[in-house]
């Protein structure tokens, strides 16, 4: 069975992005993200993956939005057996993979400023 988890930092009103970046700078949260995902697979939408770039000691697998999420996960799990698959954004990727997520790790950030990308409800599309 695949171990698919979601990881996100979310502002007070569900904010997750602004102009292609996180709307805040929280070094502790970035360290938390690194510690959780180290040695595992990190799935991101292609835009997010392009902005983030390579992550040391992690396998970044961009999702182009065209593949069926279940088939994409099956191929990814087959290529990287025994590794946790972390879903790490953006909003469209979270929404598409939500039905396959078994655990969500959410950091609530004390941020109430502007955003142009919002976290979809965790229960949306869940089985």
Buried (B, 14 or more C-beta within 10 A) or exposed (E): EBBBBBBBBBBEEBBBBBEEEBBBEBEEBEEBBEEBBEEBBBBBBBBBBEBBEEBEEBBBBBBEEEEEBEEBBEEBBEEBEEBBBBBBBBBBBBBBBBEBBEEBBEBEBEBEEEBEBBBBEBEEBEE
